[in-house]
Amino acid sequence: MRSIALIAVTILCCSYSKAQHTGNIWYFNDSLGLKFSDKTILKLNDGVTKLNGGTSVIAMDDSLVIYTDGSNAWNTEHNPIINGTRILGNGEQSSMFLQLKDDSVIHLFSSYFVGKYGKDSNVNGVYHSTIIPDPKNKNNFILAKTTKLAYGSNRSVTAKKASSFDGYWIIFPEWNTSNLLIYRLNENGLQFHRRENVLPQKHIGFSQLKISPNGRYVALMSCNIPGVDESICIYDFDNQKGTLSNYRSIKYFRSIGLEFSPSESFLYIMGNSTRFLTDKVSRGIYQVNIDSIQANSTLNKDNSTFIYKTLSDASSMSITPHGQIFITYTSSGKGFSSIMNPDSFGISCDFRIDYIHFNNRPYNLSIPNICIDYILQPYFEIENGCKDSSICFKIHRNRADSITWIFGDGYSTINKSNSCLHKYTTAGVFKTSTILHYRSRNDTISKEIKIMSINKPKLGNDTLLCKGEVLNLKITDSMGTKIVWNNKDSSSQYKVSYPESLIVRATNDNCSVLDTLKVSYVDCNLSIDSLCFGDSTSFKLNESNLDSAVFKLDNDVIKTSLHSNVKHKYIVAGEYHPIVRLYSDGLFKEIKDSINIIRIEDNFLIDTITACEPIELKPADSRADNLYTWNTGYDGENMEVGSTGHYWLRIERSGCYSIESCFVQIEDCECPVYIPNSFSPNGDDLNDSFSIWTECEFEELSMKIYNRWGSLLIDNSKSWDGTYQNLICPLGVYPWTITYKDKNNLIHYKSGTVHLIR
């Protein structure tokens, strides 16, 4: 039973999509094979090749069509095609399939050589065969016609699609001449085009003949006397006219295997110098800078880089669909080595010995000869992306005149560029296509792209915090999303307690979004020096490293300070709520406070009092939270005075104070004075009013009555009938003061309370 095994090799390339003929299936060396997929290589063990060399393969849309080992040909089911024996091809690069259109006739070019005096020397030559589909079996073919194109053979055939894309150029050396023969294959059939006499000598040897990926160069080893007159020949190729020009060479170097890099910057050769003792050129693999090669150059450090030392010069090379270069040389001979990045200069091209290995198999000296256009086809590269992000579409190896880009969301564009950008506004899976427009045909390459969406984390605006404050951040709606902060923390929550510039990134399979937050800290402590009415209140911020500060101190006052220090005088006592906005590095922080501007009323003592007996001095400002200090040292609110003198009182509250003084005159009185402590204005003509009782006549008698809250009810009256503004006053105790002038013109002051009853 045939088997297929997956080789454990990571391919360093982007995924690609192919159109029309493909070169991603290889068969070689006694039934071995490879299949190149997007990111892996499959080992194939289901082939039926018989010979170690001369293989070629043609496939379509990743499916095998037909393959040969130069002697026999087999179909996709690995069965021999009709008449598919003795195809007359042998040697390393002796067979090649070409097909003008899908499902059309397949053209096989083969080169046969067994030596001048061999048994089959009369059949030596280069042949063209046509293979047509079998009408009885769609998977089978019939070898219908064989035509000899040249006598003698160097066992090297190559082909390149013409720049007009209407056919192919077929190139091979002519045996024992200095000619390269060029044929043209198109819808009109196969025609001889021209004989180019460009080789430096009559060519009787053999090596690989290679044309570069874009058809700019042709290279081969020319040999007259093997081991002596051998050189690597390089030519410019006009892919439109089918002509060769600008001959240059690397003399005295034998290289059976050679290959161009995909970008056509380098030519890789493997072999040995025929004058290694004098030229000191080691046997091995070299990267040759094509632009540095002149006519009759020799291999040196100025035009080449030594890549790897080998023991052989008989290995073949080929570009792979992944853009690598495989070499049949390995340490055991059972596999392929690889130049992983052939477009990179020097050792960065990354040569890997034994890259692919076939255990318990025969030695492999074979590599398929497949048209470079089938191997390095244009491919369409896109990567799954994110909604509202620019997605890059790229075409590689493009030689079309123009490209139509179809994005799958209703939009398309046409241009000549190999890349374009498109932004999807909705998430989903879209079928995208590129249509490559050539002069005579179009190619369409399609693939799907997955557009995802993601919620952007929201950290809020940059913020300024007070020292000691903690900011707790939380990323919500993170299902299926990976969160990473700039300190590598992956938690959905984050605590900020010191100045930081934060970055949080949310990612899923295709999307990546981020948000940033700058957190700064300032000292928000606000010092206030005075809350006393009449004084200027000073507001001072401890933070000195501010751009500015704006103070809103009452309803109408806003002051700006560059020094974080402001003074303000309040014109009304009471409670205020100052607001201060601090500005630093483009951010601001608003702090609020609550203050009470304290006012202690002045004139809380009468200036002068004359009394006939000891009196009690009482301040008009009476509060439980007041602190009282008399000049006598007494600290009570009311103080009894029994002698004439000056008395002053200091009232303090919350750090604010006021001082008032009073002169008290105590003297003997001729007229006794009686002031009742109650009265009953009930209309019974008994004690119906409150007044001073005396037998003396007083001048300037004035009485003041207050309610219990200190509000003045009666002013400058000699008596009180218990009413206020014609309204009956309620029962209770009412404070009073009485001043009068006696006959000696002395002013007397008395105060007390009276109890109103009914």
C-alpha positions in Angstrom: 0.0 0.0 0.0 1.3 3.4 -0.9 1.6 5.9 1.9 1.9 9.7 2.5 3.8 11.1 5.5 3.8 14.6 6.9 7.3 16.0 7.2 7.9 18.0 10.4 9.3 21.1 8.7 8.3 24.7 9.5 8.1 26.7 6.3 9.3 30.3 6.6 6.8 31.9 4.2 3.4 33.4 3.9 0.4 31.4 2.9 -0.2 31.6 -0.8 -2.9 30.8 -3.4 -2.0 29.5 -6.9 -3.7 29.8 -10.3 -3.7 27.5 -13.3 -0.7 25.2 -13.6 1.2 24.5 -10.4 4.6 23.2 -9.5 3.9 22.2 -6.0 4.0 18.4 -6.6 7.4 16.8 -7.2 8.3 13.2 -8.1 11.9 11.9 -8.4 14.3 9.1 -7.6 12.6 5.7 -7.4 9.0 6.7 -6.4 9.9 9.5 -3.9 7.9 12.7 -4.0 7.0 16.0 -2.2 3.9 18.1 -2.1 4.2 21.7 -1.0 1.2 23.1 0.8 0.8 26.5 2.4 3.0 26.0 5.4 4.1 22.3 5.3 5.8 19.8 3.0 4.3 16.4 2.6 6.6 13.4 1.9 5.1 11.3 -0.9 5.9 7.6 -1.2 3.2 6.7 -3.8 5.1 7.5 -7.0 6.3 4.9 -9.5 9.4 6.6 -11.0 12.1 4.1 -12.1 15.1 6.2 -12.8 17.3 8.5 -10.7 17.0 11.6 -12.9 15.1 13.1 -15.8 11.8 13.7 -13.9 9.3 16.3 -14.7 5.8 16.9 -13.3 2.7 18.9 -14.3 -0.1 19.6 -11.9 -3.2 21.8 -11.8 -4.9 23.4 -8.8 -2.8 21.4 -6.3 -3.7 18.1 -8.1 -1.3 15.9 -10.0 -1.9 15.6 -13.7 1.0 13.7 -15.2 4.7 13.0 -14.4 7.6 11.2 -16.0 11.1 10.0 -15.2 12.3 10.6 -18.7 11.7 7.0 -19.8 8.0 6.5 -18.8 5.0 8.6 -18.0 2.2 8.1 -15.5 -1.2 9.8 -14.8 -2.7 11.1 -11.6 -3.6 7.6 -10.6 0.0 6.5 -11.1 -0.9 4.3 -14.0 1.1 4.4 -17.2 -0.3 6.6 -20.0 -1.0 5.0 -23.4 2.3 4.8 -25.4 4.0 6.3 -22.4 7.2 4.2 -22.6 10.6 4.9 -24.1 10.0 8.6 -24.1 13.6 9.2 -25.0 14.7 11.3 -22.1 17.5 10.6 -19.7 19.8 12.6 -17.4 19.1 15.2 -14.8 17.3 18.0 -16.7 16.2 16.0 -19.7 12.4 16.3 -19.5 9.9 19.1 -19.1 6.1 19.4 -19.4 4.3 22.5 -20.8 0.6 23.2 -21.3 -0.8 26.3 -23.1 -4.3 26.1 -21.5 -6.1 24.0 -18.9 -7.3 20.6 -20.2 -5.4 21.1 -23.5 -2.6 19.1 -25.1 0.4 18.6 -22.9 3.8 19.1 -24.5 6.7 17.1 -23.4 10.3 18.1 -24.3 12.9 15.4 -23.6 16.6 15.1 -24.2 18.3 11.7 -24.7 22.0 10.8 -24.7 23.8 7.5 -24.2 27.2 8.4 -25.7 28.7 8.5 -29.2 29.3 4.8 -29.5 26.4 3.6 -27.3 23.9 1.0 -28.4 21.2 3.6 -28.9 23.5 6.4 -30.2 21.3 6.8 -33.2 18.4 8.1 -31.0 20.5 10.7 -29.2 18.8 14.1 -29.5 16.1 16.5 -28.2 12.5 15.5 -28.8 9.0 17.1 -28.7 6.1 14.9 -27.9 2.4 15.7 -27.6 0.2 14.1 -25.0 -3.5 14.3 -25.4 -6.3 13.4 -23.0 -7.8 10.0 -23.4 -11.5 10.4 -24.4 -12.3 7.1 -22.7 -10.8 8.1 -19.4 -10.4 11.7 -18.2 -7.6 10.8 -15.9 -5.5 9.1 -18.7 -3.5 10.5 -21.6 -2.1 9.2 -24.9 1.5 9.9 -26.1 0.5 10.7 -29.7 3.5 12.2 -31.5 7.2 12.5 -31.1 9.4 14.9 -33.2 13.1 15.1 -33.1 14.3 18.8 -32.7 18.0 18.3 -32.6 20.6 15.6 -33.1 22.8 15.0 -30.1 21.9 16.1 -26.6 23.4 17.8 -23.6 20.5 16.6 -21.5 19.4 20.1 -20.5 16.0 21.6 -21.4 14.4 24.7 -19.9 11.4 26.9 -20.7 10.0 30.3 -19.8 6.6 31.9 -20.5 6.9 34.7 -23.0 6.4 38.2 -21.8 3.3 38.5 -24.0 1.9 35.5 -22.1 0.7 33.8 -25.3 3.2 31.0 -25.2 6.7 29.7 -24.1 10.3 29.9 -25.1 12.0 26.5 -25.1 15.8 26.6 -24.8 18.5 23.8 -24.9 22.1 23.5 -26.0 23.0 22.0 -29.3 25.4 19.1 -29.0 29.1 19.7 -29.9 28.4 23.2 -31.1 28.6 26.7 -29.5 24.9 27.2 -30.1 21.8 27.5 -27.9 18.6 26.6 -29.7 15.4 28.6 -29.0 11.9 27.4 -30.0 8.6 29.1 -29.5 5.4 27.2 -28.5 2.1 29.0 -28.8 -1.4 28.3 -30.1 0.0 28.0 -33.6 2.2 25.1 -32.5 5.9 24.6 -32.0 8.2 26.7 -34.3 11.9 27.0 -34.5 12.8 30.6 -33.5 16.6 31.0 -33.7 20.0 29.6 -33.2 22.1 31.7 -30.9 25.9 31.2 -31.3 26.8 32.4 -27.9 28.8 29.6 -26.1 32.5 30.2 -25.7 33.3 26.8 -27.2 31.8 23.7 -28.6 29.7 22.3 -25.8 30.0 18.5 -25.2 29.4 18.4 -21.5 26.2 18.6 -19.4 24.9 20.6 -16.5 21.6 22.3 -15.5 20.4 25.0 -17.8 18.4 27.7 -15.9 16.4 30.7 -16.8 15.7 33.2 -14.1 12.2 33.6 -12.5 11.3 36.8 -14.5 13.2 35.7 -17.6 16.0 38.2 -17.5 18.9 35.8 -17.4 20.0 32.4 -18.7 22.8 30.4 -17.2 24.6 27.1 -17.8 28.0 25.4 -17.6 29.8 25.2 -20.9 32.2 22.3 -21.3 34.6 21.3 -24.0 37.3 19.3 -22.2 35.7 18.1 -18.9 37.7 19.3 -15.9 39.7 21.8 -18.0 37.7 24.1 -20.3 34.7 24.5 -18.1 33.0 27.8 -17.2 29.7 29.2 -16.0 28.0 31.3 -18.7 25.5 34.0 -18.0 23.4 35.9 -20.6 20.7 38.5 -20.7 17.5 37.2 -22.2 15.0 39.3 -24.0 11.7 37.6 -23.0 9.8 39.5 -25.6 12.1 38.8 -28.6 13.6 35.5 -27.5 17.2 36.6 -27.9 20.4 36.3 -25.9 23.0 39.0 -25.3 25.7 40.4 -23.0 27.7 37.2 -22.5 29.8 37.0 -19.3 31.3 34.1 -17.5 33.0 32.6 -14.4 35.9 30.7 -15.9 37.6 27.6 -14.6 34.7 26.5 -12.5 32.8 23.2 -12.8 29.2 23.4 -11.6 26.6 20.7 -12.6 23.9 22.4 -10.4 22.9 26.0 -10.5 19.9 28.2 -9.8 18.8 31.8 -9.7 17.4 33.4 -6.5 13.7 34.4 -6.8 14.6 38.1 -7.0 17.2 37.4 -9.7 19.9 39.2 -7.6 22.1 36.1 -7.1 23.1 32.9 -8.9 23.8 29.9 -6.7 26.4 27.4 -8.0 27.8 24.3 -6.5 31.1 22.8 -7.7 34.8 23.1 -7.7 37.5 25.2 -9.4 39.5 23.5 -12.2 42.5 25.6 -11.0 41.9 25.3 -7.2 45.6 25.1 -6.5 46.3 28.5 -8.1 43.0 30.2 -7.6 42.5 28.8 -4.0 38.8 28.4 -4.6 37.3 25.7 -2.3 34.9 23.1 -3.4 31.4 24.1 -2.2 28.3 26.2 -2.6 28.7 29.8 -3.7 26.3 32.8 -3.9 27.3 34.8 -7.0 26.3 38.5 -7.4 25.1 38.6 -10.9 25.7 42.3 -11.4 29.4 41.8 -10.5 30.2 39.2 -13.2 32.0 40.5 -16.2 33.2 38.7 -19.3 35.9 36.1 -18.4 35.6 36.7 -14.6 37.0 34.2 -12.1 35.3 33.3 -8.8 36.6 35.6 -6.1 35.5 37.3 -2.8 34.5 40.4 -4.7 31.8 38.7 -6.8 30.7 35.8 -4.6 30.2 34.6 -1.1 31.3 31.1 0.0 28.2 29.5 1.6 29.1 25.9 2.5 32.0 23.5 1.9 31.0 20.2 0.1 32.7 17.0 -1.1 30.8 16.9 -4.4 30.0 19.0 -7.4 27.4 16.7 -8.9 24.3 18.0 -7.1 21.3 19.7 -8.8 19.3 22.7 -7.6 15.8 24.0 -8.0 13.6 26.8 -6.6 10.7 25.5 -4.6 7.1 26.9 -4.5 8.0 28.4 -1.1 10.9 30.4 -2.6 13.7 28.3 -1.1 16.3 26.5 -3.2 16.6 22.8 -2.7 19.9 21.0 -3.4 20.3 17.3 -3.8 23.5 17.4 -1.8 23.2 16.1 1.8 25.4 14.5 4.3 23.9 11.0 3.6 22.6 11.6 0.1 19.1 10.7 1.1 17.2 13.9 0.9 17.5 17.6 0.2 19.5 20.5 1.7 18.0 23.9 1.5 18.9 27.6 1.1 16.1 29.0 3.1 16.3 32.7 2.2 18.1 32.8 -1.2 17.3 36.5 -1.7 19.4 37.4 1.4 23.0 38.3 1.1 25.8 36.1 2.2 25.4 33.6 5.1 22.1 35.2 6.0 20.7 33.2 3.1 20.5 30.4 5.8 21.9 27.2 4.2 20.6 24.1 6.0 22.2 20.7 5.5 19.8 17.7 5.5 16.7 19.9 5.6 14.6 17.1 4.3 15.7 13.5 4.9 14.3 10.2 3.4 15.2 7.4 5.8 15.9 3.9 4.4 15.7 5.1 0.8 18.1 5.0 -2.1 20.5 7.9 -2.6 18.8 10.9 -4.2 20.6 12.7 -7.1 17.5 13.8 -8.8 15.4 17.0 -8.7 12.3 17.6 -11.0 12.7 19.8 -14.0 9.6 22.0 -13.9 8.9 25.3 -15.7 9.8 28.2 -13.4 6.4 29.8 -14.2 4.7 26.7 -12.7 6.8 26.8 -9.6 7.0 30.5 -8.9 3.5 31.5 -9.9 1.9 34.8 -8.8 0.4 34.4 -5.4 -2.0 36.5 -3.4 -1.0 37.3 0.2 -3.4 38.7 2.8 -3.6 38.2 6.5 -6.8 38.0 8.6 -7.4 41.4 10.2 -9.5 43.6 12.3 -12.5 45.7 11.6 -11.7 49.4 10.9 -8.0 48.6 10.4 -6.2 48.8 7.1 -5.6 45.4 5.6 -2.7 45.0 3.2 -3.3 43.0 0.0 -0.2 41.9 -1.9 0.5 40.1 -5.2 4.0 38.5 -5.4 5.7 37.5 -8.7 3.3 39.6 -10.6 3.9 40.4 -14.3 0.4 41.5 -15.2 -0.4 44.8 -16.9 -3.0 45.7 -14.2 -4.8 44.2 -11.3 -8.4 44.2 -10.2 -8.7 43.9 -6.4 -12.1 42.5 -5.2 -12.5 42.8 -1.4 -15.7 40.8 -0.9 -17.6 43.6 0.9 -19.0 45.3 -2.2 -15.8 47.3 -2.9 -13.1 46.9 -5.5 -10.4 48.8 -7.2 -8.1 48.6 -10.3 -4.5 49.6 -10.3 -1.0 48.6 -11.5 0.5 48.3 -8.0 1.4 45.0 -6.5 -0.3 46.0 -3.2 -3.2 48.0 -1.9 -4.9 48.8 1.4 -8.5 48.3 2.3 -10.5 48.9 5.5 -13.4 46.7 6.4 -16.2 48.4 8.4 -17.9 45.1 9.5 -16.6 41.8 10.9 -17.1 38.5 9.1 -15.6 36.2 6.5 -15.1 37.7 3.0 -14.1 36.0 -0.3 -11.5 38.2 -1.8 -10.0 37.9 -5.3 -7.4 39.5 -7.5 -7.8 39.4 -11.3 -4.5 39.7 -13.1 -5.0 41.3 -16.5 -2.4 40.3 -19.2 -2.4 41.2 -22.8 -4.2 38.0 -24.0 -5.8 36.6 -20.8 -6.8 37.0 -17.2 -5.9 35.0 -14.1 -8.1 35.1 -11.0 -6.7 34.2 -7.6 -9.2 33.9 -4.7 -9.0 33.3 -1.0 -11.0 34.0 2.1 -10.2 36.6 4.8 -11.6 36.7 8.3 -12.2 40.1 9.8 -12.7 40.2 13.5 -13.7 43.0 15.9 -12.6 43.9 19.3 -13.7 46.3 22.0 -11.2 49.0 22.8 -10.3 49.1 26.5 -11.4 52.4 28.1 -9.0 53.8 30.7 -10.6 57.3 30.6 -8.8 60.6 30.3 -5.4 61.4 31.7 -5.8 62.3 35.3 -4.2 64.2 38.1 -4.6 62.8 41.6 -3.8 63.9 45.1 -0.9 62.2 46.9 -2.3 59.2 48.8 -5.2 58.6 46.4 -5.5 55.2 44.7 -7.0 54.8 41.2 -8.5 51.3 40.6 -8.8 50.5 36.9 -10.8 47.6 35.5 -11.1 46.4 31.9 -14.6 45.1 31.2 -16.0 43.1 28.3 -12.8 41.2 27.8 -14.2 37.8 26.9 -12.0 36.1 24.4 -9.5 39.0 24.7 -6.1 38.9 26.1 -5.2 41.9 28.2 -1.5 43.0 28.7 -0.4 46.1 30.5 3.0 47.7 29.8 4.4 46.1 32.9 3.5 42.7 31.4 0.6 42.3 33.9 -2.2 40.4 32.2 -4.9 41.0 34.8 -8.1 42.8 33.9 -7.7 45.0 37.0 -4.9 47.5 37.8 -4.2 49.6 40.8 -2.4 53.0 40.4 -0.8 54.6 43.5 2.1 56.5 42.1 2.8 58.5 38.9 2.6 56.2 35.8 2.1 56.3 32.1 0.0 53.3 31.4 -0.6 51.3 28.2 -3.0 48.5 28.1 -3.3 46.3 25.0 -6.3 44.1 24.2 -5.7 41.4 21.5 -7.6 38.5 20.0 -6.7 36.3 17.0 -6.6 39.2 14.5 -7.1 42.4 16.4 -5.0 44.5 18.6 -6.1 47.8 20.2 -4.6 49.8 23.0 -5.5 52.7 25.3 -3.2 54.9 27.2 -3.5 56.8 30.5 -1.2 59.2 32.2 -1.6 59.4 36.0 0.2 62.2 37.8 0.2 63.2 41.5 0.3 66.5 43.3 0.2 67.5 47.0 -3.4 68.7 47.5 -3.0 70.0 51.1 -4.4 73.5 51.5 -3.3 75.7 54.4 -5.7 78.4 55.6 -4.3 80.9 58.2 -7.2 83.0 59.3 -11.0 82.6 59.4 -11.8 85.8 61.3 -14.1 88.4 59.8 -12.2 91.5 58.9 -8.9 89.8 58.3 -7.5 88.7 54.9 -7.8 84.9 54.8 -4.6 83.3 53.2 -4.9 80.2 51.1 -1.6 78.4 50.6 -1.0 75.2 48.6 1.8 72.9 49.8 2.5 71.8 46.1 5.0 74.2 44.5 5.5 72.3 41.2 2.3 73.6 39.5 1.7 75.3 36.2 -1.1 77.4 37.9 -3.9 77.3 40.4 -7.4 78.8 40.1 -9.2 79.7 43.4 -13.0 80.0 43.5 -13.5 81.5 47.0 -17.1 82.5 47.0 -19.9 82.8 44.5 -18.3 85.6 42.5 -14.6 85.5 43.2 -12.1 83.6 41.0 -8.5 84.2 41.4 -5.5 82.7 39.5 -2.2 82.3 41.1 1.2 81.2 39.7 2.6 81.0 43.2 -0.1 78.8 44.7 -0.7 81.5 47.4 -3.8 83.7 47.5 -5.3 86.1 50.1 -9.0 87.0 50.2 -11.2 89.1 52.5 -14.7 88.0 53.1 -17.2 90.8 53.5 -19.9 88.6 55.1 -19.4 86.2 57.9 -20.8 82.7 57.5 -20.0 79.3 55.9 -18.1 79.1 52.5 -17.0 76.3 50.2 -13.8 77.3 48.4 -12.8 75.3 45.3 -9.2 75.2 44.1 -8.3 73.8 40.6 -4.6 72.7 40.3 -3.0 72.6 36.9 0.1 70.5 36.1 1.4 69.1 32.8 -1.9 69.8 31.0 -4.0 68.1 33.7 -6.0 69.5 36.5 -7.3 68.4 39.9 -10.1 70.1 41.7 -10.1 70.1 45.5 -12.9 71.4 47.7 -12.9 72.6 51.3 -15.5 74.0 53.8 -14.7 77.0 56.0 -16.6 79.3 58.4 -15.8 83.0 58.6 -16.3 84.0 62.2 -17.5 87.4 63.2 -17.7 88.5 66.9 -19.9 91.6 67.1 -18.3 94.7 68.6 -20.1 97.1 71.0 -21.1 94.2 73.2 -20.4 96.5 76.3 -21.9 99.9 77.1 -19.3 102.6 77.2 -20.3 104.1 80.5 -22.5 102.9 83.4 -23.5 104.8 86.6 -25.1 102.8 89.3 -26.0 103.4 93.0 -25.1 99.8 93.9 -22.9 96.9 92.5 -24.0 95.9 89.0 -23.5 92.9 86.8 -21.8 93.5 83.5 -23.3 91.4 80.7 -21.9 91.3 77.1 -24.5 91.4 74.3 -22.6 88.5 72.5 -23.6 85.5 74.4 -22.7 82.0 73.0 -21.8 78.8 74.7 -18.6 78.4 72.5 -17.3 81.8 73.4 -14.3 82.2 75.7 -14.5 85.2 78.0 -11.6 87.0 79.7 -12.1 90.1 81.8 -9.3 92.4 82.8 -9.8 91.3 86.4 -8.8 87.7 85.4 -12.4 86.5 85.7 -13.3 84.1 82.9 -17.0 83.9 83.2 -19.5 85.5 80.9 -21.2 88.0 83.4 -19.1 89.8 86.0 -20.3 91.6 89.1 -18.8 95.1 89.6 -19.0 96.9 92.9 -16.5 99.7 92.5 -15.9 102.6 90.1 -13.4 101.8 87.3 -12.6 100.8 83.7 -13.5 97.3 82.8 -12.7 95.4 79.5 -13.8 92.1 78.2 -12.1 89.8 75.6 -14.4 87.4 73.7 -12.7 84.7 71.7 -14.2 82.1 69.4 -12.3 79.7 67.1 -9.2 81.8 67.2 -11.0 85.1 66.6 -11.5 87.7 69.3 -12.9 91.1 70.0 -12.2 93.5 73.0 -14.7 96.1 74.4 -14.4 98.3 77.5 -16.8 99.9 79.9 -16.5 102.7 82.6 -18.6 101.9 85.7 -19.4 104.7 88.2 -20.8 103.5 91.5 -22.1 106.3 93.8 -24.6 106.9 96.5 -28.0 107.7 95.2 -30.6 110.2 96.8 -33.4 108.8 94.8 -34.0 105.1 95.2 -35.0 103.3 92.1 -37.1 100.2 91.9 -37.5 98.0 88.8 -39.9 95.2 89.1 -39.0 91.7 87.9 -42.5 90.8 86.6 -45.8 92.4 85.4 -49.2 91.2 84.2 -50.8 93.3 81.5 -54.3 91.8 81.9 -56.3 95.0 82.2 -57.0 94.7 85.9 -55.2 98.0 86.6 -52.7 96.1 88.8 -49.2 96.0 87.6 -50.3 96.3 83.9 -47.1 97.8 82.6 -43.4 97.5 83.1 -41.5 100.7 84.1 -39.0 102.2 86.5 -40.4 103.3 89.9 -38.8 106.3 91.6 -39.7 109.5 93.5 -37.2 111.4 91.5 -37.5 113.1 88.2 -35.2 111.6 85.6 -34.2 113.1 82.4 -33.5 111.2 79.2 -35.1 108.1 80.5 -34.9 105.3 77.9 -35.9 101.7 78.1 -35.1 98.8 75.6 -36.8 95.5 75.6 -35.3 92.4 73.8 -36.8 89.0 73.1 -35.2 85.8 74.2 -33.0 85.6 71.0 -31.6 89.1 71.5 -33.7 90.9 69.0 -34.8 94.5 70.0 -38.5 94.8 70.5 -39.0 98.2 72.3 -36.6 101.1 72.0 -36.5 104.5 73.7 -39.6 103.9 75.8 -40.4 104.8 79.4 -42.7 101.8 79.9 -43.9 98.6 78.2 -47.4 97.3 78.0 -46.4 93.8 76.9 -47.1 94.3 73.2 -45.1 94.5 70.0 -46.4 96.3 67.0 -49.9 96.0 68.5 -49.5 92.3 68.9 -49.7 90.7 72.4 -46.3 89.2 73.3 -46.2 85.7 74.6 -45.5 84.8 78.2 -41.9 84.6 79.1 -38.7 86.3 80.2 -37.6 89.4 78.4 -34.2 91.1 78.8 -34.1 94.9 79.2 -31.8 97.8 79.6 -32.6 101.2 81.1 -30.5 104.4 80.9 -31.4 107.7 82.5 -29.7 110.9 83.6 -30.1 112.0 87.2 -30.2 115.5 88.6 -26.5 115.6 88.7 -26.4 115.0 85.0 -24.9 111.6 85.6 -26.0 108.8 83.2 -27.0 105.6 84.8 -27.3 102.2 83.1 -29.2 99.3 84.4 -30.1 95.9 82.8 -32.0 92.8 83.8 -34.9 90.6 82.9 -38.6 90.9 83.5 -41.1 88.1 83.6 -44.3 88.7 81.6 -47.3 87.0 83.1 -51.1 87.3 82.5 
